[in-house]
Amino acid sequence: MLRDAMEAQFVEESDGLTFWLARPQDYDEVMAISQDIYQGNDYLPHRYHTWMTECERVVIIGRRNGRLVALDSALLVDGGQTVVLEGLRVCPSERGRGVAGVIQRVTDCYIKQVYPSVTTKRLTRRDNPGPEKLSKFIFLACRAILSLFGEAERFKGFVSGLKTKLESTEKSDGPSSNNNQKLFVLKDIHQLKAILLDPDLSLRLQLPGGAIIQDWQPLKPMESNLEILERRNLTWMVDCFDDKPMFMSFHTPPYPVPFNGGSLRFNIDMFGTDVFIAKKALIAHLEQVIEEIHGSVVVHVYMPQTFWEAMRQFCEGDEGVKQYMDYWEQLFLEKEIA
Ligand SMILES: CC(C)(COP(=O)(O)OP(=O)(O)OC[C@H]1O[C@@H](n2cnc3c(N)ncnc32)[C@H](O)[C@@H]1OP(=O)(O)O)[C@@H](O)C(=O)NCCC(=O)NCCS
């Protein structure tokens, strides 16, 4: 039987709210509580229906007197040991009263029932809640984000400007010290697997908290997560030195978000220690999508904090594609599930 046609599955009643598994037909109500979330960069309008059928994902909604007021979601990862929490939201009129805490406890409890092997929950968030709230978590890492915005047709000029800048730094630095290095698009799934499962990867690329963070979703580089990464249809770039990856990045296919009346959101996640390669990778990722983007485009580049200022300077000065948010961060946190 189609889930659509199914009765809503009741989860629990708590604090005057009833909790249910979300269904495809709850979409409009979920969107109604999602106005202006992440300043228009919300991924949920685009991902909701995929979430409904994604295996080992739980999506829970909370209702007060029948009205949908909150949503939380968890994806089972890391071979069943961890859940990644995503999508948390509470309708504006219910905020500041602890509803987010209630739905998170309900989600934890449900997860424990369905997946007893889970010991840990992980989440990424943009706002720093301060030391008191943060002390409830294990702090794993912090990444910097550079955000750009422009009309699709202005990206060709932007990229050619970046190339000119890169060439001039190459010249002024003399013959490149990176002769053995070459950034390439990694398409071979076996090669990708070998790279991701290499036990030295985390140290060499300084992976945040030992994880790959894909568009806010942290995953340990382990075999059982490869299938999840494959589902995301990513474009991978790697730069190797003596066959060892020294830099890795990927982009998620651009997807629509509400920003500025409707835009494409383009996320690039970067891992490594060499900002020069990061600049090359930025150009390469943009070139990969330049023919397919249209309308307004928001680009978010997630990177080690040490890259940020150099990347900002690298991107400044274009008339069409501009930085549109100041420095901001992605916090990566963990907590035991009781
Ligand atoms: C962030 C948001 C969900 C908070 O909802 P709320 O019900 O007003 O939350 P409260 O301030 O009453 O806090 C209740 C609990 O949720 C926790 N919480 C608040 N924001 C959180 C967040 N972003 N991630 C995880 N937990 C959060 C609080 O620490 C508190 O925990 P406690 O009960 O263990 O003390 C709500 O403001 C919202 O929907 N904002 C827009 C969407 C958004 O930014 N979501 C965050 C995704 S990272």
The ligand as an SDF file (V2000), in Angstrom:
LIG
                    3D

 48 50  0  0  0  0  0  0  0  0999 V2000
   15.9200   26.6210   16.2490 C   0  0  0  0  0  0  0  0  0  0  0  0
   14.4950   26.2890   16.6620 C   0  0  0  0  0  0  0  0  0  0  0  0
   14.1330   24.9000   16.1510 C   0  0  0  0  0  0  0  0  0  0  0  0
   14.3870   26.3360   18.1810 C   0  0  0  0  0  0  0  0  0  0  0  0
   13.0870   25.9750   18.5660 O   0  0  0  0  0  0  0  0  0  0  0  0
   12.4580   26.4100   20.0140 P   0  0  0  0  0  0  0  0  0  0  0  0
   11.3490   25.5140   20.3200 O   0  0  0  0  0  0  0  0  0  0  0  0
   12.2040   27.8570   19.9650 O   0  0  0  0  0  0  0  0  0  0  0  0
   13.7030   26.0890   20.9420 O   0  0  0  0  0  0  0  0  0  0  0  0
   13.9530   26.5730   22.4310 P   0  0  0  0  0  0  0  0  0  0  0  0
   14.7510   27.8440   22.3940 O   0  0  0  0  0  0  0  0  0  0  0  0
   12.6590   26.6320   23.1690 O   0  0  0  0  0  0  0  0  0  0  0  0
   14.9100   25.4350   22.9500 O   0  0  0  0  0  0  0  0  0  0  0  0
   14.4420   24.1700   23.2890 C   0  0  0  0  0  0  0  0  0  0  0  0
   15.5520   23.1730   23.2230 C   0  0  0  0  0  0  0  0  0  0  0  0
   15.9870   22.9930   21.8490 O   0  0  0  0  0  0  0  0  0  0  0  0
   17.3730   23.1730   21.7840 C   0  0  0  0  0  0  0  0  0  0  0  0
   17.7320   23.8240   20.5140 N   0  0  0  0  0  0  0  0  0  0  0  0
   17.4450   25.0700   20.1320 C   0  0  0  0  0  0  0  0  0  0  0  0
   17.9610   25.2960   18.9020 N   0  0  0  0  0  0  0  0  0  0  0  0
   18.5790   24.1750   18.5190 C   0  0  0  0  0  0  0  0  0  0  0  0
   19.3030   23.7980   17.3650 C   0  0  0  0  0  0  0  0  0  0  0  0
   19.5140   24.6410   16.3520 N   0  0  0  0  0  0  0  0  0  0  0  0
   19.8090   22.5480   17.3020 N   0  0  0  0  0  0  0  0  0  0  0  0
   19.6360   21.6850   18.3260 C   0  0  0  0  0  0  0  0  0  0  0  0
   18.9680   21.9860   19.4390 N   0  0  0  0  0  0  0  0  0  0  0  0
   18.4410   23.2270   19.5370 C   0  0  0  0  0  0  0  0  0  0  0  0
   17.7180   24.0490   22.9450 C   0  0  0  0  0  0  0  0  0  0  0  0
   19.0800   23.8800   23.2900 O   0  0  0  0  0  0  0  0  0  0  0  0
   16.7970   23.5260   24.0180 C   0  0  0  0  0  0  0  0  0  0  0  0
   17.3210   22.2920   24.5090 O   0  0  0  0  0  0  0  0  0  0  0  0
   17.0120   21.7740   25.9960 P   0  0  0  0  0  0  0  0  0  0  0  0
   15.5300   21.5340   26.0420 O   0  0  0  0  0  0  0  0  0  0  0  0
   17.8090   20.5000   26.0590 O   0  0  0  0  0  0  0  0  0  0  0  0
   17.4970   22.8550   26.8790 O   0  0  0  0  0  0  0  0  0  0  0  0
   13.4780   27.3280   16.0790 C   0  0  0  0  0  0  0  0  0  0  0  0
   13.8870   28.6070   16.4610 O   0  0  0  0  0  0  0  0  0  0  0  0
   13.3750   27.2740   14.5670 C   0  0  0  0  0  0  0  0  0  0  0  0
   12.5590   26.5470   14.0150 O   0  0  0  0  0  0  0  0  0  0  0  0
   14.2100   28.0680   13.8770 N   0  0  0  0  0  0  0  0  0  0  0  0
   14.2570   28.0480   12.4360 C   0  0  0  0  0  0  0  0  0  0  0  0
   14.8990   26.7740   11.9120 C   0  0  0  0  0  0  0  0  0  0  0  0
   16.2970   26.5400   12.4350 C   0  0  0  0  0  0  0  0  0  0  0  0
   17.1210   27.4260   12.5070 O   0  0  0  0  0  0  0  0  0  0  0  0
   16.5600   25.2680   12.8060 N   0  0  0  0  0  0  0  0  0  0  0  0
   17.8490   24.8970   13.3850 C   0  0  0  0  0  0  0  0  0  0  0  0
   18.4380   23.7840   12.6370 C   0  0  0  0  0  0  0  0  0  0  0  0
   20.1470   23.5960   13.1160 S   0  0  0  0  0  0  0  0  0  0  0  0
  1  2  1  0
  2  3  1  0
  2  4  1  0
  2 36  1  0
  4  5  1  0
  5  6  1  0
  6  7  2  0
  6  8  1  0
  6  9  1  0
  9 10  1  0
 10 11  2  0
 10 12  1  0
 10 13  1  0
 13 14  1  0
 14 15  1  0
 15 16  1  0
 15 30  1  0
 16 17  1  0
 17 18  1  0
 17 28  1  0
 18 19  1  0
 18 27  1  0
 19 20  2  0
 20 21  1  0
 21 22  1  0
 21 27  2  0
 22 23  1  0
 22 24  2  0
 24 25  1  0
 25 26  2  0
 26 27  1  0
 28 29  1  0
 28 30  1  0
 30 31  1  0
 31 32  1  0
 32 33  2  0
 32 34  1  0
 32 35  1  0
 36 37  1  0
 36 38  1  0
 38 39  2  0
 38 40  1  0
 40 41  1  0
 41 42  1  0
 42 43  1  0
 43 44  2  0
 43 45  1  0
 45 46  1  0
 46 47  1  0
 47 48  1  0
M  END
$$$$
